Amino acid sequence: MKHYLLTLIFIVMFIFSCKGAEESTSPTPTPQAITIPEDAIPFDFDSHIYFDVLIDDTTHATLAFDTGNTGLLLDKKFYNDVFGSYRTLRNAMVRGAGNQIERATLDMNPWKYRIGKYSRNEDMALILDICSILGDKADGLLGMNLVKDSIVEISYDDSYMRFLPSDYAIDDTYTHIPCSFLDAEHNRLIMPVRITIDDNTVIDGRFLLDTGAGAGIIIGYETSSKYQLSEKLTNAKSTHLVNGGVGGERIDNVSRIKEIEIGGHKTDDEIIYFSTDDRGAISDTRYDGIIGNAILKRYDIIINLSSGDMYIRPSSYFSIPSPKYSTGLTLTPRGKSYNAWVVNGVTEGCNAQKAGIKSSDMILSINGKNINEIDDKTLENMSHNAERWTVKILRGKDEIEISFEKDVL
């Protein structure tokens, strides 16, 4: 239901100094009692990974873990409410998944944060409107500096991350995936993925590991053009996202493809996105696209950030098929701000669009339940069953009721 946040922040210009990123994910396995390892750090997973973080020993924050980013990013409203304007600030321009360069603020003071028993320091924090992309749940983002030079285990099944010792013995249930680093900083990983589009088209690609993306595979502009995906995937549907990530709007195209293979593990009839935009981070020619949580959650993962190696084994999500139904809507949960879901994107030609739903509409209720009665995980499951939706919409000052059937993906 939510699309995805793709940050991939690059600071491109300092301006002056002053004082003072629709997710088509699989259903969730039936909840069971979970016991995590004693030294593990729990997280909340609902298309994104959220940690409870203590900032500067005083402030608790809910931060999403984004391996497509490097440092600390804080939501603008959260930052202003908690830290005020007494710190040393600098304006900057940044580029992310959206098509434009966006104005942002840098807090140039040193920062310290704690996650579980682990402390980290950052030289600065980037201040952006994160909630307009990810929703009111997120107070900000943590990047790969959190795990740099470490060995970490990520369990989507049991919702934890664990730092492992340097001599940790990885058992033979895992498959080794030889990765490479994006650049000399050695803090972002590129992994090999084979995508079989159809019987005649296979992409052996290099994909950026990006837990900041709720979607699975997003193929970038250059690779989409090279393999003529717009012509070959004739059933693809396009979605114009008002907030497609840092940098604003973006157009994505979604389609089913034959197969995705990672380290010999194959899943068929998968859903992918591909971009026809030649701007933004998804068009970066250093990789063929990104791989996000809708695919990553199919595996238990161990990553060695010193050597650039990854190890995977199928999780309980592995055998769950991609969703059959879709609302055609990309919704951003803004319960605190507006007591509503904001329609961030509408898939062209979907039933919801035909019924009259538009981008930027605010959905006050779904089948008689408001945003306080439907959590993110429940909404994800509701989005992909066959149940008809009746929604109450606020458009300007008018409340409108609209009903529609789901689309078959």
C-alpha positions in Angstrom: 0.0 0.0 0.0 2.8 2.4 0.9 5.1 2.8 -2.0 8.7 3.2 -0.9 11.2 5.7 0.4 14.4 5.9 -1.5 16.7 8.4 0.0 20.2 8.0 -1.6 21.1 11.5 -0.5 23.9 13.4 -2.2 24.7 16.9 -1.0 25.4 18.8 -4.2 25.7 22.5 -3.1 26.0 24.6 0.0 24.2 27.9 -0.1 24.9 29.8 3.0 25.5 29.5 6.7 23.3 30.7 9.5 22.8 30.2 13.3 20.2 28.7 14.9 12.2 8.6 0.2 2.3 1.7 -3.9 4.2 -0.8 -2.2 3.2 -4.1 -3.7 4.4 -6.4 -0.9 3.5 -9.9 0.0 1.1 -10.8 2.8 2.5 -11.0 6.3 3.0 -14.5 7.9 0.7 -15.4 10.7 2.1 -13.8 13.9 3.7 -16.2 16.4 5.5 -15.9 19.7 9.0 -14.7 19.0 12.1 -15.0 21.1 15.0 -13.1 19.8 18.7 -13.6 20.7 19.7 -11.8 23.9 22.1 -9.4 22.2 19.8 -8.6 19.3 18.2 -5.2 18.6 14.5 -5.5 17.9 12.8 -3.5 15.2 9.3 -2.9 13.9 8.9 -4.0 10.3 6.0 -2.9 8.1 7.6 -2.4 4.6 10.4 -0.5 6.3 12.7 -1.3 9.3 12.1 1.0 12.3 14.4 1.2 15.3 13.8 2.9 18.7 16.8 5.2 18.9 18.1 7.5 21.8 19.6 10.7 20.4 22.1 12.7 22.5 21.2 10.7 25.6 17.9 12.6 25.9 15.4 12.1 23.1 13.8 8.9 21.9 13.1 8.7 18.2 11.7 6.2 15.7 14.2 6.0 12.8 14.0 4.0 9.7 17.1 2.0 8.7 18.1 3.0 5.1 21.1 1.2 3.6 20.8 3.4 0.5 21.8 6.3 2.7 25.0 6.8 4.8 24.4 9.2 7.7 21.7 10.6 10.0 18.6 12.3 8.7 16.0 13.9 10.9 12.4 14.9 9.9 12.1 18.7 9.8 9.1 18.9 12.2 10.6 16.5 14.7 13.8 18.4 14.6 12.2 21.8 15.1 9.9 20.5 17.9 12.8 18.9 19.8 16.0 20.7 19.1 14.8 24.2 18.1 16.8 26.7 16.1 19.7 27.5 18.4 22.2 25.2 16.7 24.6 25.9 13.9 22.8 25.4 10.6 23.8 25.5 6.9 21.5 25.3 3.9 22.2 22.8 1.2 20.7 21.2 -1.9 20.3 17.5 -2.0 19.3 14.9 -4.6 17.4 11.7 -4.0 14.9 9.4 -5.7 12.7 12.3 -6.9 13.3 14.2 -10.2 14.4 17.5 -8.6 17.2 18.8 -6.5 15.7 19.7 -3.1 16.5 22.4 -0.6 17.5 21.0 2.9 19.2 22.1 6.1 22.4 20.7 7.6 22.9 20.8 11.4 26.7 21.0 11.6 26.9 20.1 15.3 28.2 16.7 16.3 25.5 14.1 17.1 25.5 10.9 19.2 22.8 8.3 19.1 22.3 4.9 20.8 20.6 1.8 19.3 20.4 -1.0 21.8 23.7 -1.0 23.6 25.6 0.4 20.6 26.5 4.1 20.3 27.4 5.9 17.2 28.6 9.5 16.4 27.8 11.6 13.4 29.5 14.9 12.4 26.3 16.4 11.2 22.6 15.7 10.5 20.6 16.4 7.4 17.1 17.9 8.1 14.4 17.1 5.6 10.6 16.6 5.4 10.7 12.9 5.8 7.1 12.5 7.0 5.7 13.6 3.7 7.4 10.7 2.1 7.3 7.9 4.7 4.5 9.1 7.0 4.2 10.3 10.5 5.7 7.2 12.1 9.3 8.2 11.0 11.2 10.8 13.0 14.1 10.3 10.6 16.5 7.8 9.0 19.7 5.9 10.0 22.2 5.2 7.2 24.9 2.7 6.7 27.3 4.4 9.1 25.3 2.5 11.8 26.8 -0.8 10.6 30.0 0.3 8.8 32.9 -2.2 9.1 30.6 -4.6 11.1 29.1 -8.0 10.5 25.3 -7.9 11.0 22.5 -10.3 10.9 19.0 -9.1 9.8 16.0 -11.3 10.5 12.8 -10.1 8.9 11.0 -13.1 10.3 11.8 -12.3 13.9 12.2 -8.5 13.5 15.7 -8.1 14.8 19.2 -7.0 13.8 22.3 -8.4 15.6 26.0 -7.4 15.5 28.1 -10.5 15.1 31.7 -11.0 16.3 34.5 -10.9 13.6 35.1 -14.7 14.1 31.5 -15.6 13.7 31.1 -19.0 11.9 28.4 -18.8 9.2 26.8 -22.2 8.8 26.2 -24.0 5.5 22.5 -23.2 5.5 23.5 -19.8 4.1 24.4 -19.1 0.4 27.3 -16.7 -0.2 26.6 -13.7 -2.3 29.7 -11.9 -3.5 29.0 -8.2 -3.4 31.0 -5.0 -4.1 31.1 -1.6 -2.6 29.5 1.4 -4.4 32.4 3.7 -3.9 35.7 4.2 -2.0 33.8 5.0 1.2 32.8 1.3 1.6 29.5 2.0 3.1 27.0 1.0 0.5 26.7 -2.4 -1.2 26.0 -3.6 -4.7 24.7 -7.2 -5.1 24.2 -9.4 -8.2 20.6 -10.2 -9.1 19.3 -12.1 -12.2 16.0 -11.0 -13.5 14.2 -13.0 -16.1 11.7 -10.7 -17.7 10.4 -13.3 -20.2 11.6 -16.3 -22.1 13.8 -14.0 -24.3 15.0 -11.3 -21.9 17.4 -11.9 -18.9 19.0 -9.1 -17.0 22.2 -10.0 -15.0 22.3 -6.8 -13.0 24.1 -5.0 -10.2 21.6 -3.7 -7.6 22.0 -1.3 -4.7 21.1 -2.9 -1.4 18.4 -0.4 -0.1 16.4 -1.2 3.0 15.0 2.3 2.7 12.9 1.0 -0.2 9.7 -0.8 0.6 9.4 -2.2 -2.9 11.4 -5.1 -4.2 13.2 -4.5 -7.5 13.3 -1.1 -9.1 15.2 -1.1 -12.4 16.8 2.2 -13.3 16.4 4.3 -16.4 19.5 3.2 -18.3 18.9 -0.5 -17.8 15.1 -0.1 -18.6 16.0 1.6 -21.8 18.7 -0.9 -22.7 16.3 -3.8 -22.4 13.4 -1.9 -23.9 11.2 -2.7 -20.9 8.5 -0.2 -21.9 8.0 -2.0 -25.2 8.4 -5.6 -23.8 6.2 -5.2 -20.7 3.1 -4.1 -22.5 0.9 -4.8 -19.5 2.9 -2.4 -17.2 1.0 0.3 -15.4 2.4 3.7 -14.5 2.1 5.7 -11.3 2.8 9.3 -10.9 4.1 9.8 -7.3 3.7 13.3 -5.8 6.4 12.5 -3.3 8.5 9.8 -4.8 11.4 10.4 -2.4 13.8 13.2 -1.7 13.5 15.4 -4.7 9.7 15.2 -5.1 7.7 13.7 -7.9 8.6 10.6 -9.9 6.9 8.2 -12.4 7.2 4.4 -11.8 6.0 1.5 -13.9 4.9 -1.8 -12.4 4.7 -5.2 -14.1 4.9 -8.9 -13.4 8.0 -10.7 -14.7 8.9 -14.4 -14.9 11.6 -14.8 -12.3 14.1 -13.3 -9.9 17.2 -15.3 -8.9 19.6 -14.5 -6.1 22.4 -16.9 -5.3 20.6 -19.8 -7.0 17.4 -19.1 -5.0 14.5 -18.4 -7.5 11.1 -16.9 -7.0 8.7 -16.7 -9.9 5.8 -14.5 -11.0 7.4 -11.5 -9.2 6.4 -7.9 -9.3 9.0 -5.3 -10.4 9.1 -1.6 -11.0 11.1 0.1 -13.7 11.8 3.8 -14.2 11.4 5.9 -17.4 12.8 9.0 -15.6 16.4 10.0 -16.5 16.8 12.1 -13.4 17.1 11.3 -9.7 19.1 8.6 -7.9 17.3 5.7 -9.6 19.0 6.9 -12.9 22.5 6.5 -11.4 24.5 4.5 -13.9 26.8 2.9 -11.3 24.1 0.2 -10.7 21.2 -1.2 -12.6 18.6 -0.4 -10.0 17.8 -1.0 -6.3 16.7 -4.0 -4.3 14.4 -3.3 -1.4 12.5 -4.9 1.4 9.8 -6.7 -0.6 12.5 -9.0 -1.9 15.0 -8.8 0.9 12.5 -10.0 3.4 12.3 -13.3 1.6 15.7 -14.1 3.2 17.6 -14.2 6.4 20.6 -12.0 5.8 24.2 -11.7 7.1 26.3 -8.8 5.8 30.0 -8.4 6.3 30.6 -4.7 5.8 34.4 -5.1 6.1 34.7 -7.6 3.2 31.6 -6.7 1.2 30.2 -10.2 1.4 26.6 -11.2 2.0 25.0 -14.5 3.0 21.4 -15.4 2.6 18.9 -18.2 3.2 15.2 -18.4 2.6 12.9 -17.0 5.3 9.3 -17.8 5.9 8.4 -15.0 3.4 10.2 -16.9 0.6 7.4 -19.2 -0.4 4.6 -16.5 -0.1 3.6 -15.5 -3.6 3.5 -11.9 -4.7 0.1 -10.2 -4.1 -2.6 -10.8 -6.6 -4.7 -7.7 -5.9 -3.9 -4.0 -5.7 -5.8 -0.9 -4.8 -3.8 1.1 -7.4 -3.1 3.7 -4.7 0.1 4.7 -2.9 -0.9 5.9 0.5 1.2 7.9 3.0 -0.1 7.5 6.7 -0.4 11.0 8.2 -2.5 10.2 11.3 -0.7 12.7 13.5 -0.8 15.5 11.0 -4.2 15.1 9.3 -5.9 12.1 10.9 -5.9 10.6 7.4 -3.9 8.7 4.7 -2.7 11.0 1.9 -2.9 9.7 -1.6 0.6 10.0 -2.9 0.0 8.3 -6.2 -2.6 6.7 -8.3 -1.9 4.0 -10.9 -3.0 5.1 -14.4 -6.2 3.3 -15.4 -6.8 1.6 -12.1 -10.4 1.1 -10.7 -9.8 3.6 -7.9 -8.9 6.3 -10.5 -11.9 5.4 -12.6 -14.1 5.7 -9.5 -12.7 9.3 -9.0 -9.8 9.1 -6.5 -7.1 11.7 -7.2 -3.5 12.3 -6.0 -3.4 14.5 -2.8 -6.9 13.3 -1.7 -7.1 12.5 2.0 -8.7 9.2 2.9 -10.5 9.6 6.3 -11.8 6.0 6.5 -11.6 2.7 4.7 -14.7 0.4 5.0 -15.9 2.4 8.0 -12.6 2.3 9.9 -10.4 5.4 10.4 -6.6 5.6 10.5 -6.4 5.0 14.2 -8.2 1.7 13.8 -6.0 0.3 11.1 -2.3 -0.1 11.7 0.2 -0.2 8.8 0.5 -4.0 8.8 -3.3 -4.5 8.7 -3.6 -1.9 5.9 -0.9 -3.8 3.9 -3.0 -7.0 4.1 -6.2 -5.2 3.4 -4.7 -3.7 0.3 -4.0 -7.1 -1.3 -7.1 -9.1 -0.6 -10.1 -9.1 -2.9 -12.3 -7.1 -0.6 -14.1 -4.1 -2.2 -13.1 -0.7 -0.6 -15.5 2.1 0.3 -13.5 5.2 1.3 -14.4 8.5 2.7 -12.3 11.2 1.2 -11.6 14.8 2.1 -10.9 17.0 -0.9 -10.6 20.6 0.0 -13.5 21.2 2.3 -15.7 18.5 0.7 -16.2 14.9 2.0 -16.8 12.4 -0.7 -17.6 8.6 -0.5 -16.2 6.4 -3.2 -16.3 2.6 -3.7 -14.2 0.5 -6.0 -13.0 -3.0 -6.7 -9.4 -4.0 -6.4 -7.4 -4.5 -9.6 -5.8 -7.8 -10.4 -2.0 -7.4 -10.7 
